[in-house]
């Protein structure tokens, strides 16, 4: 499925990547390998129970650095800076996460807006989901640096 075939409201195909910006206090690199992500890194905005705000990395093409630059330019996140990181996850891997307390699997949906054209959401949301995503990110995700910002 190509980018043009994914319509607003559609679930992202399994082979697509999403990113979530994480402020400095919500992640840390481990001395050995890997990283830790706090569950709070996945809480979104004023209504975190509604959905988890992420961005569809592939919306802007296959080059992660170019896509991250465009996401930083078009996002509605407040306060992206060089101290944060983007956690990168596969939409297919997210779909495999089953939340027992909710009796459902997670899914990433393409939900663009005029000001954030690559916006997507992970649904459902809630404390159990935040914990599951943090554990999943540590095992299967990767950390990406924030690209140089214009006012840096």
Rosetta constraint file for C-alpha pairs under 8 A:
AtomPair CA 1 CA 5 HARMONIC 6.09 0.50
AtomPair CA 1 CA 6 HARMONIC 7.37 0.50
AtomPair CA 1 CA 13 HARMONIC 7.21 0.50
AtomPair CA 2 CA 6 HARMONIC 6.88 0.50
AtomPair CA 3 CA 58 HARMONIC 7.72 0.50
AtomPair CA 3 CA 59 HARMONIC 6.33 0.50
AtomPair CA 6 CA 10 HARMONIC 6.18 0.50
AtomPair CA 6 CA 11 HARMONIC 7.97 0.50
AtomPair CA 6 CA 12 HARMONIC 7.16 0.50
AtomPair CA 6 CA 110 HARMONIC 7.57 0.50
AtomPair CA 7 CA 110 HARMONIC 7.12 0.50
AtomPair CA 8 CA 109 HARMONIC 7.83 0.50
AtomPair CA 8 CA 110 HARMONIC 5.28 0.50
AtomPair CA 8 CA 111 HARMONIC 5.24 0.50
AtomPair CA 8 CA 112 HARMONIC 6.39 0.50
AtomPair CA 9 CA 109 HARMONIC 5.84 0.50
AtomPair CA 9 CA 110 HARMONIC 5.39 0.50
AtomPair CA 9 CA 111 HARMONIC 5.62 0.50
AtomPair CA 10 CA 109 HARMONIC 5.49 0.50
AtomPair CA 10 CA 110 HARMONIC 5.67 0.50
AtomPair CA 10 CA 111 HARMONIC 7.99 0.50
AtomPair CA 11 CA 107 HARMONIC 6.68 0.50
AtomPair CA 11 CA 108 HARMONIC 5.63 0.50
AtomPair CA 11 CA 109 HARMONIC 4.18 0.50
AtomPair CA 11 CA 110 HARMONIC 6.22 0.50
AtomPair CA 12 CA 16 HARMONIC 6.58 0.50
AtomPair CA 12 CA 91 HARMONIC 6.45 0.50
AtomPair CA 12 CA 107 HARMONIC 7.95 0.50
AtomPair CA 12 CA 108 HARMONIC 5.80 0.50
AtomPair CA 12 CA 109 HARMONIC 5.55 0.50
AtomPair CA 12 CA 110 HARMONIC 6.24 0.50
AtomPair CA 13 CA 91 HARMONIC 6.77 0.50
AtomPair CA 13 CA 92 HARMONIC 6.92 0.50
AtomPair CA 14 CA 90 HARMONIC 7.00 0.50
AtomPair CA 14 CA 91 HARMONIC 5.17 0.50
AtomPair CA 14 CA 92 HARMONIC 3.65 0.50
AtomPair CA 14 CA 93 HARMONIC 7.36 0.50
AtomPair CA 14 CA 95 HARMONIC 7.83 0.50
AtomPair CA 15 CA 90 HARMONIC 6.66 0.50
AtomPair CA 15 CA 91 HARMONIC 6.65 0.50
AtomPair CA 15 CA 92 HARMONIC 6.10 0.50
AtomPair CA 16 CA 56 HARMONIC 7.52 0.50
AtomPair CA 16 CA 57 HARMONIC 7.60 0.50
AtomPair CA 16 CA 58 HARMONIC 6.43 0.50
AtomPair CA 16 CA 90 HARMONIC 5.92 0.50
AtomPair CA 16 CA 91 HARMONIC 5.62 0.50
AtomPair CA 16 CA 92 HARMONIC 7.30 0.50
AtomPair CA 17 CA 56 HARMONIC 6.21 0.50
AtomPair CA 17 CA 57 HARMONIC 5.54 0.50
AtomPair CA 17 CA 58 HARMONIC 6.37 0.50
AtomPair CA 17 CA 88 HARMONIC 6.64 0.50
AtomPair CA 17 CA 89 HARMONIC 5.63 0.50
AtomPair CA 17 CA 90 HARMONIC 4.53 0.50
AtomPair CA 17 CA 91 HARMONIC 5.76 0.50
AtomPair CA 18 CA 54 HARMONIC 6.44 0.50
AtomPair CA 18 CA 55 HARMONIC 5.43 0.50
AtomPair CA 18 CA 56 HARMONIC 4.50 0.50
AtomPair CA 18 CA 57 HARMONIC 5.16 0.50
AtomPair CA 18 CA 58 HARMONIC 7.70 0.50
AtomPair CA 18 CA 88 HARMONIC 5.75 0.50
AtomPair CA 18 CA 89 HARMONIC 5.44 0.50
AtomPair CA 18 CA 90 HARMONIC 6.24 0.50
AtomPair CA 18 CA 91 HARMONIC 6.54 0.50
AtomPair CA 18 CA 120 HARMONIC 7.93 0.50
AtomPair CA 19 CA 54 HARMONIC 5.65 0.50
AtomPair CA 19 CA 55 HARMONIC 5.32 0.50
AtomPair CA 19 CA 56 HARMONIC 6.58 0.50
AtomPair CA 19 CA 57 HARMONIC 6.33 0.50
AtomPair CA 19 CA 86 HARMONIC 5.78 0.50
AtomPair CA 19 CA 87 HARMONIC 5.34 0.50
AtomPair CA 19 CA 88 HARMONIC 4.48 0.50
AtomPair CA 19 CA 89 HARMONIC 6.30 0.50
AtomPair CA 20 CA 42 HARMONIC 7.56 0.50
AtomPair CA 20 CA 53 HARMONIC 7.29 0.50
AtomPair CA 20 CA 54 HARMONIC 4.86 0.50
AtomPair CA 20 CA 55 HARMONIC 6.58 0.50
AtomPair CA 20 CA 86 HARMONIC 5.35 0.50
AtomPair CA 20 CA 87 HARMONIC 5.24 0.50
AtomPair CA 20 CA 88 HARMONIC 6.75 0.50
AtomPair CA 21 CA 54 HARMONIC 7.62 0.50
AtomPair CA 21 CA 80 HARMONIC 7.58 0.50
AtomPair CA 21 CA 84 HARMONIC 6.98 0.50
AtomPair CA 21 CA 85 HARMONIC 5.91 0.50
AtomPair CA 21 CA 86 HARMONIC 4.40 0.50
AtomPair CA 21 CA 87 HARMONIC 6.43 0.50
AtomPair CA 22 CA 26 HARMONIC 6.07 0.50
AtomPair CA 22 CA 27 HARMONIC 6.93 0.50
AtomPair CA 22 CA 41 HARMONIC 5.65 0.50
AtomPair CA 22 CA 42 HARMONIC 7.99 0.50
AtomPair CA 22 CA 84 HARMONIC 5.54 0.50
AtomPair CA 22 CA 85 HARMONIC 5.41 0.50
AtomPair CA 22 CA 86 HARMONIC 5.87 0.50
AtomPair CA 22 CA 87 HARMONIC 7.01 0.50
AtomPair CA 23 CA 27 HARMONIC 7.37 0.50
AtomPair CA 23 CA 41 HARMONIC 7.44 0.50
AtomPair CA 23 CA 80 HARMONIC 7.61 0.50
AtomPair CA 23 CA 83 HARMONIC 6.97 0.50
AtomPair CA 23 CA 84 HARMONIC 4.45 0.50
AtomPair CA 23 CA 85 HARMONIC 6.76 0.50
AtomPair CA 24 CA 28 HARMONIC 7.69 0.50
AtomPair CA 24 CA 83 HARMONIC 5.41 0.50
AtomPair CA 24 CA 84 HARMONIC 4.63 0.50
AtomPair CA 24 CA 85 HARMONIC 7.28 0.50
AtomPair CA 26 CA 37 HARMONIC 5.90 0.50
AtomPair CA 26 CA 38 HARMONIC 5.21 0.50
AtomPair CA 26 CA 39 HARMONIC 7.93 0.50
AtomPair CA 26 CA 40 HARMONIC 6.83 0.50
AtomPair CA 26 CA 41 HARMONIC 5.38 0.50
AtomPair CA 27 CA 35 HARMONIC 7.06 0.50
AtomPair CA 27 CA 36 HARMONIC 5.51 0.50
AtomPair CA 27 CA 37 HARMONIC 4.37 0.50
AtomPair CA 27 CA 38 HARMONIC 6.11 0.50
AtomPair CA 27 CA 41 HARMONIC 7.67 0.50
AtomPair CA 28 CA 35 HARMONIC 5.59 0.50
AtomPair CA 28 CA 36 HARMONIC 5.39 0.50
AtomPair CA 28 CA 37 HARMONIC 6.75 0.50
AtomPair CA 29 CA 33 HARMONIC 7.66 0.50
AtomPair CA 29 CA 34 HARMONIC 6.18 0.50
AtomPair CA 29 CA 35 HARMONIC 4.17 0.50
AtomPair CA 29 CA 36 HARMONIC 6.36 0.50
AtomPair CA 30 CA 34 HARMONIC 5.66 0.50
AtomPair CA 30 CA 35 HARMONIC 5.07 0.50
AtomPair CA 30 CA 36 HARMONIC 7.00 0.50
AtomPair CA 34 CA 138 HARMONIC 6.94 0.50
AtomPair CA 35 CA 138 HARMONIC 6.04 0.50
AtomPair CA 35 CA 143 HARMONIC 7.98 0.50
AtomPair CA 36 CA 134 HARMONIC 7.79 0.50
AtomPair CA 36 CA 138 HARMONIC 5.83 0.50
AtomPair CA 37 CA 41 HARMONIC 6.82 0.50
AtomPair CA 37 CA 134 HARMONIC 5.41 0.50
AtomPair CA 37 CA 135 HARMONIC 7.57 0.50
AtomPair CA 37 CA 137 HARMONIC 7.24 0.50
AtomPair CA 37 CA 138 HARMONIC 6.62 0.50
AtomPair CA 38 CA 131 HARMONIC 7.79 0.50
AtomPair CA 38 CA 134 HARMONIC 6.07 0.50
AtomPair CA 39 CA 43 HARMONIC 7.57 0.50
AtomPair CA 39 CA 127 HARMONIC 7.90 0.50
AtomPair CA 39 CA 130 HARMONIC 4.85 0.50
AtomPair CA 39 CA 131 HARMONIC 4.82 0.50
AtomPair CA 39 CA 132 HARMONIC 7.90 0.50
AtomPair CA 39 CA 133 HARMONIC 7.25 0.50
AtomPair CA 39 CA 134 HARMONIC 5.19 0.50
AtomPair CA 40 CA 130 HARMONIC 6.72 0.50
AtomPair CA 41 CA 130 HARMONIC 7.76 0.50
AtomPair CA 41 CA 134 HARMONIC 7.73 0.50
AtomPair CA 42 CA 52 HARMONIC 6.32 0.50
AtomPair CA 42 CA 53 HARMONIC 7.94 0.50
AtomPair CA 42 CA 130 HARMONIC 5.54 0.50
AtomPair CA 42 CA 133 HARMONIC 7.50 0.50
AtomPair CA 42 CA 134 HARMONIC 7.61 0.50
AtomPair CA 43 CA 48 HARMONIC 5.29 0.50
AtomPair CA 43 CA 52 HARMONIC 6.48 0.50
AtomPair CA 43 CA 130 HARMONIC 6.90 0.50
AtomPair CA 44 CA 48 HARMONIC 4.68 0.50
AtomPair CA 44 CA 51 HARMONIC 7.21 0.50
AtomPair CA 44 CA 52 HARMONIC 5.44 0.50
AtomPair CA 44 CA 53 HARMONIC 5.89 0.50
AtomPair CA 47 CA 51 HARMONIC 7.77 0.50
AtomPair CA 48 CA 52 HARMONIC 6.64 0.50
AtomPair CA 48 CA 125 HARMONIC 6.89 0.50
AtomPair CA 48 CA 126 HARMONIC 6.94 0.50
AtomPair CA 49 CA 124 HARMONIC 7.79 0.50
AtomPair CA 49 CA 125 HARMONIC 5.14 0.50
AtomPair CA 49 CA 126 HARMONIC 5.10 0.50
AtomPair CA 50 CA 123 HARMONIC 7.64 0.50
AtomPair CA 50 CA 124 HARMONIC 7.15 0.50
AtomPair CA 50 CA 125 HARMONIC 6.07 0.50
AtomPair CA 51 CA 121 HARMONIC 5.83 0.50
AtomPair CA 51 CA 122 HARMONIC 5.77 0.50
AtomPair CA 51 CA 123 HARMONIC 5.21 0.50
AtomPair CA 51 CA 124 HARMONIC 5.99 0.50
AtomPair CA 51 CA 125 HARMONIC 5.06 0.50
AtomPair CA 52 CA 121 HARMONIC 5.25 0.50
AtomPair CA 52 CA 122 HARMONIC 4.95 0.50
AtomPair CA 52 CA 123 HARMONIC 6.63 0.50
AtomPair CA 52 CA 124 HARMONIC 7.95 0.50
AtomPair CA 52 CA 125 HARMONIC 6.26 0.50
AtomPair CA 53 CA 119 HARMONIC 7.16 0.50
AtomPair CA 53 CA 120 HARMONIC 6.20 0.50
AtomPair CA 53 CA 121 HARMONIC 4.84 0.50
AtomPair CA 53 CA 122 HARMONIC 6.72 0.50
AtomPair CA 54 CA 119 HARMONIC 6.06 0.50
AtomPair CA 54 CA 120 HARMONIC 5.18 0.50
AtomPair CA 54 CA 121 HARMONIC 5.62 0.50
AtomPair CA 54 CA 122 HARMONIC 7.22 0.50
AtomPair CA 55 CA 71 HARMONIC 7.29 0.50
AtomPair CA 55 CA 118 HARMONIC 5.34 0.50
AtomPair CA 55 CA 119 HARMONIC 4.54 0.50
AtomPair CA 55 CA 120 HARMONIC 5.15 0.50
AtomPair CA 55 CA 121 HARMONIC 7.71 0.50
AtomPair CA 56 CA 110 HARMONIC 7.36 0.50
AtomPair CA 56 CA 118 HARMONIC 5.26 0.50
AtomPair CA 56 CA 119 HARMONIC 6.22 0.50
AtomPair CA 56 CA 120 HARMONIC 5.99 0.50
AtomPair CA 57 CA 61 HARMONIC 7.57 0.50
AtomPair CA 57 CA 64 HARMONIC 6.97 0.50
AtomPair CA 57 CA 67 HARMONIC 5.94 0.50
AtomPair CA 57 CA 68 HARMONIC 7.08 0.50
AtomPair CA 57 CA 71 HARMONIC 7.89 0.50
AtomPair CA 57 CA 118 HARMONIC 7.33 0.50
AtomPair CA 58 CA 62 HARMONIC 5.82 0.50
AtomPair CA 58 CA 64 HARMONIC 7.89 0.50
AtomPair CA 58 CA 67 HARMONIC 7.07 0.50
AtomPair CA 59 CA 67 HARMONIC 7.56 0.50
AtomPair CA 59 CA 118 HARMONIC 5.82 0.50
AtomPair CA 60 CA 66 HARMONIC 7.50 0.50
AtomPair CA 60 CA 67 HARMONIC 5.05 0.50
AtomPair CA 60 CA 70 HARMONIC 7.19 0.50
AtomPair CA 60 CA 118 HARMONIC 7.71 0.50
AtomPair CA 61 CA 66 HARMONIC 7.87 0.50
AtomPair CA 61 CA 67 HARMONIC 6.45 0.50
AtomPair CA 62 CA 67 HARMONIC 7.52 0.50
AtomPair CA 63 CA 67 HARMONIC 6.14 0.50
AtomPair CA 64 CA 68 HARMONIC 5.97 0.50
AtomPair CA 65 CA 69 HARMONIC 6.18 0.50
AtomPair CA 65 CA 147 HARMONIC 6.81 0.50
AtomPair CA 66 CA 70 HARMONIC 6.31 0.50
AtomPair CA 67 CA 71 HARMONIC 6.10 0.50
AtomPair CA 68 CA 72 HARMONIC 6.14 0.50
AtomPair CA 68 CA 146 HARMONIC 7.22 0.50
AtomPair CA 68 CA 147 HARMONIC 6.68 0.50
AtomPair CA 69 CA 73 HARMONIC 6.33 0.50
AtomPair CA 69 CA 146 HARMONIC 7.94 0.50
AtomPair CA 69 CA 147 HARMONIC 5.87 0.50
AtomPair CA 69 CA 148 HARMONIC 7.83 0.50
AtomPair CA 69 CA 149 HARMONIC 7.84 0.50
AtomPair CA 70 CA 74 HARMONIC 6.13 0.50
AtomPair CA 71 CA 75 HARMONIC 5.45 0.50
AtomPair CA 71 CA 116 HARMONIC 7.82 0.50
AtomPair CA 71 CA 118 HARMONIC 7.09 0.50
AtomPair CA 72 CA 80 HARMONIC 7.37 0.50
AtomPair CA 72 CA 149 HARMONIC 7.80 0.50
AtomPair CA 74 CA 115 HARMONIC 6.10 0.50
AtomPair CA 74 CA 116 HARMONIC 5.20 0.50
AtomPair CA 74 CA 117 HARMONIC 7.01 0.50
AtomPair CA 75 CA 115 HARMONIC 6.77 0.50
AtomPair CA 75 CA 116 HARMONIC 4.87 0.50
AtomPair CA 75 CA 117 HARMONIC 7.87 0.50
AtomPair CA 75 CA 119 HARMONIC 7.72 0.50
AtomPair CA 76 CA 115 HARMONIC 6.78 0.50
AtomPair CA 76 CA 116 HARMONIC 6.14 0.50
AtomPair CA 80 CA 84 HARMONIC 6.93 0.50
AtomPair CA 81 CA 146 HARMONIC 7.08 0.50
AtomPair CA 81 CA 149 HARMONIC 7.65 0.50
AtomPair CA 82 CA 145 HARMONIC 7.53 0.50
AtomPair CA 82 CA 146 HARMONIC 5.61 0.50
AtomPair CA 82 CA 147 HARMONIC 7.54 0.50
AtomPair CA 82 CA 148 HARMONIC 7.36 0.50
AtomPair CA 82 CA 149 HARMONIC 7.89 0.50
AtomPair CA 83 CA 146 HARMONIC 7.94 0.50
AtomPair CA 84 CA 145 HARMONIC 7.49 0.50
AtomPair CA 84 CA 146 HARMONIC 6.73 0.50
AtomPair CA 85 CA 143 HARMONIC 6.15 0.50
AtomPair CA 85 CA 144 HARMONIC 5.68 0.50
AtomPair CA 85 CA 145 HARMONIC 5.16 0.50
AtomPair CA 85 CA 146 HARMONIC 5.71 0.50
AtomPair CA 86 CA 143 HARMONIC 5.65 0.50
AtomPair CA 86 CA 144 HARMONIC 4.99 0.50
AtomPair CA 86 CA 145 HARMONIC 6.40 0.50
AtomPair CA 86 CA 146 HARMONIC 6.70 0.50
AtomPair CA 87 CA 137 HARMONIC 7.14 0.50
AtomPair CA 87 CA 141 HARMONIC 6.51 0.50
AtomPair CA 87 CA 142 HARMONIC 5.72 0.50
AtomPair CA 87 CA 143 HARMONIC 4.75 0.50
AtomPair CA 87 CA 144 HARMONIC 6.29 0.50
AtomPair CA 88 CA 137 HARMONIC 7.73 0.50
AtomPair CA 88 CA 141 HARMONIC 5.44 0.50
AtomPair CA 88 CA 142 HARMONIC 5.23 0.50
AtomPair CA 88 CA 143 HARMONIC 6.20 0.50
AtomPair CA 88 CA 144 HARMONIC 6.98 0.50
AtomPair CA 89 CA 93 HARMONIC 7.35 0.50
AtomPair CA 89 CA 94 HARMONIC 7.33 0.50
AtomPair CA 89 CA 137 HARMONIC 6.75 0.50
AtomPair CA 89 CA 140 HARMONIC 7.21 0.50
AtomPair CA 89 CA 141 HARMONIC 4.98 0.50
AtomPair CA 89 CA 142 HARMONIC 7.07 0.50
AtomPair CA 90 CA 94 HARMONIC 6.30 0.50
AtomPair CA 90 CA 141 HARMONIC 7.66 0.50
AtomPair CA 91 CA 95 HARMONIC 6.26 0.50
AtomPair CA 91 CA 107 HARMONIC 7.20 0.50
AtomPair CA 91 CA 108 HARMONIC 6.06 0.50
AtomPair CA 92 CA 96 HARMONIC 6.74 0.50
AtomPair CA 93 CA 97 HARMONIC 7.06 0.50
AtomPair CA 94 CA 106 HARMONIC 6.02 0.50
AtomPair CA 94 CA 107 HARMONIC 6.30 0.50
AtomPair CA 94 CA 108 HARMONIC 7.36 0.50
AtomPair CA 94 CA 133 HARMONIC 7.93 0.50
AtomPair CA 95 CA 105 HARMONIC 5.97 0.50
AtomPair CA 95 CA 106 HARMONIC 5.00 0.50
AtomPair CA 95 CA 107 HARMONIC 4.95 0.50
AtomPair CA 95 CA 108 HARMONIC 7.45 0.50
AtomPair CA 96 CA 105 HARMONIC 6.44 0.50
AtomPair CA 96 CA 106 HARMONIC 7.13 0.50
AtomPair CA 97 CA 105 HARMONIC 5.49 0.50
AtomPair CA 97 CA 106 HARMONIC 5.88 0.50
AtomPair CA 97 CA 132 HARMONIC 7.55 0.50
AtomPair CA 98 CA 103 HARMONIC 7.23 0.50
AtomPair CA 98 CA 104 HARMONIC 5.70 0.50
AtomPair CA 98 CA 105 HARMONIC 4.26 0.50
AtomPair CA 98 CA 106 HARMONIC 6.62 0.50
AtomPair CA 99 CA 103 HARMONIC 5.90 0.50
AtomPair CA 99 CA 104 HARMONIC 5.67 0.50
AtomPair CA 99 CA 105 HARMONIC 6.02 0.50
AtomPair CA 99 CA 106 HARMONIC 7.56 0.50
AtomPair CA 99 CA 128 HARMONIC 7.08 0.50
AtomPair CA 99 CA 129 HARMONIC 6.77 0.50
AtomPair CA 99 CA 132 HARMONIC 7.71 0.50
AtomPair CA 100 CA 104 HARMONIC 6.89 0.50
AtomPair CA 101 CA 128 HARMONIC 7.54 0.50
AtomPair CA 106 CA 122 HARMONIC 6.65 0.50
AtomPair CA 106 CA 123 HARMONIC 5.66 0.50
AtomPair CA 106 CA 124 HARMONIC 6.19 0.50
AtomPair CA 107 CA 122 HARMONIC 5.52 0.50
AtomPair CA 107 CA 123 HARMONIC 5.59 0.50
AtomPair CA 107 CA 124 HARMONIC 7.55 0.50
AtomPair CA 108 CA 120 HARMONIC 6.52 0.50
AtomPair CA 108 CA 121 HARMONIC 5.41 0.50
AtomPair CA 108 CA 122 HARMONIC 4.34 0.50
AtomPair CA 108 CA 123 HARMONIC 6.49 0.50
AtomPair CA 109 CA 120 HARMONIC 5.33 0.50
AtomPair CA 109 CA 121 HARMONIC 5.23 0.50
AtomPair CA 109 CA 122 HARMONIC 6.40 0.50
AtomPair CA 109 CA 123 HARMONIC 7.72 0.50
AtomPair CA 110 CA 118 HARMONIC 7.49 0.50
AtomPair CA 110 CA 119 HARMONIC 6.37 0.50
AtomPair CA 110 CA 120 HARMONIC 4.33 0.50
AtomPair CA 110 CA 121 HARMONIC 6.62 0.50
AtomPair CA 111 CA 118 HARMONIC 7.64 0.50
AtomPair CA 111 CA 119 HARMONIC 5.43 0.50
AtomPair CA 111 CA 120 HARMONIC 4.75 0.50
AtomPair CA 111 CA 121 HARMONIC 6.55 0.50
AtomPair CA 112 CA 116 HARMONIC 5.93 0.50
AtomPair CA 112 CA 117 HARMONIC 4.62 0.50
AtomPair CA 112 CA 118 HARMONIC 5.58 0.50
AtomPair CA 112 CA 119 HARMONIC 4.64 0.50
AtomPair CA 112 CA 120 HARMONIC 6.53 0.50
AtomPair CA 113 CA 117 HARMONIC 5.37 0.50
AtomPair CA 113 CA 118 HARMONIC 7.94 0.50
AtomPair CA 113 CA 119 HARMONIC 6.91 0.50
AtomPair CA 124 CA 129 HARMONIC 7.49 0.50
AtomPair CA 125 CA 129 HARMONIC 5.64 0.50
AtomPair CA 125 CA 130 HARMONIC 7.24 0.50
AtomPair CA 126 CA 130 HARMONIC 6.29 0.50
AtomPair CA 127 CA 131 HARMONIC 6.35 0.50
AtomPair CA 128 CA 132 HARMONIC 6.20 0.50
AtomPair CA 129 CA 133 HARMONIC 6.01 0.50
AtomPair CA 130 CA 134 HARMONIC 6.19 0.50
AtomPair CA 131 CA 135 HARMONIC 6.33 0.50
AtomPair CA 132 CA 136 HARMONIC 6.03 0.50
AtomPair CA 133 CA 137 HARMONIC 5.89 0.50
AtomPair CA 134 CA 138 HARMONIC 6.33 0.50
AtomPair CA 135 CA 139 HARMONIC 6.45 0.50
AtomPair CA 136 CA 140 HARMONIC 5.83 0.50
AtomPair CA 136 CA 141 HARMONIC 6.96 0.50
AtomPair CA 137 CA 141 HARMONIC 4.27 0.50
AtomPair CA 137 CA 142 HARMONIC 7.06 0.50
AtomPair CA 138 CA 142 HARMONIC 7.64 0.50
AtomPair CA 148 CA 152 HARMONIC 6.77 0.50
